Amino acid sequence: MRYIIIGAGAVGGAIGGRLAQSGHQVVLVARGAHAAAMRADGLRLDTPEESLRLRLPVAEGPEEVTLGPEDVLILAVKVQDSVAALNAWARRPVAGGGTAGERLPLLCAQNGVAGERLALRRFRHVHAVCLWLPAQYLTPGRVVAPCSPLTGVLHLGPYPEQAPHQPSQQSPQQPSPQREFADQTLRSIVADLERSRFLARLTPDVSRWKYAKLLGNLANSLEAVCGPLSADERLLDLYALVRAEGEAVLAAADIPYVSEREERELRAGRMEMLPVPDTDFRAGSSWQSLRRGAGSIEADYLNGEIALLGRLHGVATPWNETLQRLANTFAAEGREPGSLPVDTLVKEASAASAR
């Protein structure tokens, strides 16, 4: 299989770089200065153990890639950029007939829980991915992956999830050809990732892991506007309030998720964040978006997901709504990440609670 990494930034660059390092065919899709730097000098992937220079095919869009039936598309753009990317790639022809949307598997390697549903409107074979993959992209051509011995943990599963088949003596059923295709494809992808410094798991109930990850990602906007949680102990207390809203919403919506203990036990001994030379790994993906001046941020699909579910199920979410609004304002106005005083955030969230 050949892997087409749509959005070769932090997550996409780390996945694509590790796959290429282990001998797999990879095409990196990026734009602007990042694409130019990788075309000129290759992808620089820095880890605690080594600095790799990977010279790989780079494309700026689907019109530069001739697709074949063995290709796998990995969607690693931020979820707020999904629709444009999905529309562009779904209609691309595939050698032998049909389009990418009809024939090729698409993996949504993104934060949040909305990407798969967006993809399924355009792609027939969609697979969900739950990412635990700290990575940084701030400099064109360079991606930093600070975890060791494994670069990340990836849960893969079909979308939509399917309940386990219960055979009936009266009417035995066989899995559909589409289900067999999905299972075989995922097993092959998992094997490739396992050979590429990832713990990859075929997880039929991947949504339980994705909603647990969503609760963790509710801190992203908090870091983006007020700075890393480690910089001010008050931020940890505020994150507890933000997360409590998320947990209350998931309970009201009857959405299951794995426990923090289960998450920690899975990563224990497999992923440790270590220093990487010439790197200050301060905060996560939303902070990085502001630092790069991307002009957009994923808050609508993280804190905004909690706000949406809260409105649907009658649960107040003033902290998440406030962070969603502030993060979007920071992105639109190009504000410096981490520049909002904690007291100002508390005042604004308190005002939202009173409304």
QUITA-V643736 format. One record per backbone hydrogen bond with DSSP energy under -1.0 kcal/mol. CO is the residue of the C=O (numbers start at 1). NH is the residue of the N-H. If there is no record, write none. Layout:
CO;NH, CO;NH
This chain:
2;72, 3;27, 4;74, 5;7, 5;29, 6;76, 7;9, 9;13, 10;14, 11;15, 12;16, 13;17, 14;18, 15;19, 16;20, 17;21, 18;22, 19;24, 20;23, 25;3, 27;5, 28;59, 29;7, 29;8, 31;35, 32;36, 33;37, 34;38, 35;39, 36;40, 37;41, 38;42, 43;54, 44;143, 45;52, 46;145, 50;47, 52;45, 54;43, 57;28, 59;30, 61;64, 62;65, 67;95, 68;71, 72;4, 73;107, 74;6, 75;109, 78;81, 79;82, 81;85, 82;86, 83;87, 84;88, 85;89, 86;90, 89;92, 90;101, 92;100, 94;97, 98;94, 99;103, 100;104, 101;124, 105;73, 106;127, 107;75, 107;109, 108;110, 114;118, 115;119, 116;120, 119;122, 119;123, 125;106, 126;159, 127;108, 128;157, 130;155, 132;153, 136;144, 139;142, 141;44, 143;46, 144;136, 146;274, 148;272, 152;199, 153;132, 154;201, 155;130, 156;203, 157;128, 176;180, 177;181, 178;182, 179;183, 180;184, 181;185, 182;186, 183;187, 184;188, 185;189, 186;190, 187;191, 188;192, 189;193, 190;194, 191;195, 193;196, 193;198, 197;151, 199;154, 201;156, 203;206, 205;208, 206;210, 207;211, 208;212, 208;258, 209;213, 210;214, 211;215, 212;216, 213;217, 216;219, 217;220, 219;223, 220;224, 221;225, 222;226, 223;227, 224;338, 225;340, 228;231, 232;235, 233;237, 234;238, 235;239, 236;240, 237;241, 238;242, 239;243, 240;244, 241;245, 242;246, 243;247, 244;248, 245;249, 246;250, 247;251, 248;252, 249;253, 250;255, 251;254, 259;263, 260;264, 261;265, 262;266, 263;267, 264;268, 267;270, 267;271, 270;150, 272;148, 276;279, 280;282, 284;288, 285;289, 286;290, 287;291, 288;292, 289;294, 298;301, 299;302, 299;304, 302;306, 303;307, 304;308, 305;309, 306;310, 307;311, 308;312, 309;313, 310;315, 317;321, 318;322, 319;323, 320;324, 321;325, 322;326, 323;327, 324;328, 325;329, 326;330, 327;331, 328;332, 329;333, 330;335, 336;339, 341;345, 342;346, 343;347, 344;348, 345;349, 346;350, 347;351, 348;352, 349;353, 350;354
